[in-house]
Amino acid sequence: MAGLWFEELEVGQIFDHTMRRTVTETDNLLFTTLTHNPAALHLDAEYMKDSDYGRVLVNSTFTLGLMVGVSVGDTTLGTAIANLGWDEVRFPAPVFVGDTLTIQSEVADLRESKSRPKAGIVTFIHRAFNQDGTLVGSCKRSGLQHKKPADAR
């Protein structure tokens, strides 16, 4: 199991995830059409030629999903109970097809669960950077995390 137990996380802990991903046209096309988003800015290269960006923008919800998904292997794989929500989702710069994204996660908060004695709530800040080091996405994510079982201590 790659994920960490609640007690193994510390506020301020930073994960520079080694997995990175170059975004492809197929990623953007499939994600955009699977989620029924008809926005021309994600699908129509001719339309976007005359835009401020001059080319198709990658769907920001794909960026959000990738940002969180890349973090799972190092943080919550096998130890998460549930995702509780995303807050403060921001996309300060665009993502384009061909950009290679790297992800960083920081433990922002930890607290005991009031309703589940064998779990805690962790808040991560996830950040996505393109190949130039430009911040292209960030969010806070809260999740319910297993505590280490008594027999594993």
N, C-alpha and C positions, 0 to 999 in steps of 0.2 A: 504494500500500500504506500503510495507516494505522498498522500496528504498528511497534514500535521493535526494532532489532537489540539483541542482548545488550550490546554496547559502548555503546549509547545510554542505557542504564539506569544509575541511580546509587542506592546505598543512601540511604534517607531521602527520595527523590523522591516527591512526592505528586501524585496526579491527582484533581482534583475533576471528575468526569465530568459533562458538560453534559446528557447524555441523562437524563431522569427518566421515571418510569412510575407512572401511577395504576393500582392493582390493581383489576381488575373481578371481579364474581361469576363471569363466564365463565372468566377465568384460573384461579381457584381450583377451580371445578367440573371443568373439563377436565383440569387437571393432576392433581387428586386421583383422578378416575376413570381416567385413562390410566395411572396408576401403581398401580392396583388397591388404593388405600388406602380401606377402608370406614369409617374413623373418623368417628363422628357429629359430632365437634367441627369437622370441615371441611365437612359436608354437610347437617346437620339444624338448621335455624333454630329449630324448636320445642324440640328437645332443649337447645339452647344458651341459650334464654331464661332458664333457671333456673341457669345456670352462673355462675362468678365473673366471666365476661366479658360475659354477657348477649347475646352474638351470636356468629356463626360466626367461627372463626379461620382465617386464610389458612394453607394448608399450608406449613410451614417449609421443605420442600425446594424449593418454588416460590421462596420468598424467597432461598434459597441460589443456585439457578440464575440468578435475575434479577440478584443481586448480582455474580456472576461474569460473566454474559453482557454486562451493561452495560459492564464494564471492557474487554472484548475490543477494541473499536474503537480505543481510545486506546493500548493496550499491546501486544497480541499478534496482531492481525489480519494474517495473511500472514507472520508471523515465528515463530510457535509451531510446534514439532515435535510436542509431546505434553504433555498435562496429566499430572503425576506424582502428584498427590494433594492432598487437603484435610485440614487439621489444625485443631484448636482451633475447631471450628464452634460458635458460640454464638448464641442468640436471647434477648437480655436483656429484650425487650419484645414484645408481640404485634403482628402485622400484621392489619389488618381490611380488608375490601372497602371501597374508596374512599380508602384511604391512598395518598399519593403518595410514592414512594421515590426518594431520591437516593443515589448511590454515590460513595464515595471509595476510592481504592487507594493503597497505599504500598509502595514497594520496600523489603523488610525484609532481604534477603540476596541476594548474587550470588556464584556460584562457577563455576569452570571445570568442564566435564564431564571426568571421568577417562577415559571410554570413547569420547567423540566430540569430536575436536579442533575441529570446526567449530560447536560448540554450547556453551552454558553453562546453568546452572540458576539460575533466578530464583525467589525466594519473595516473593509479594505478601501484604499484609494488606488484605483488602477489608472495608469497613464500609458498612452500609446504614442510612439515617436516614429517619424518616417526615417528614411536612410540618411537624411541630412541632420538628424537630431531635433527636428522641429516637432513640438508637441501638437498632435493632431486629434487627440481625444483624451478625455478623463471622466471618471465617475467615482462616486462612493457606492459601495455595494455592501449590504448587510446580509449575513447568513447565520443560520443556526448550525453550530458545529458540535460534534460529539466530544465529550471529555474522554480521556484515556480510561479504558475499562480497568476495574480494580485488579483483575488477573494479569494485566499487561504492565502494571507499575513495577 
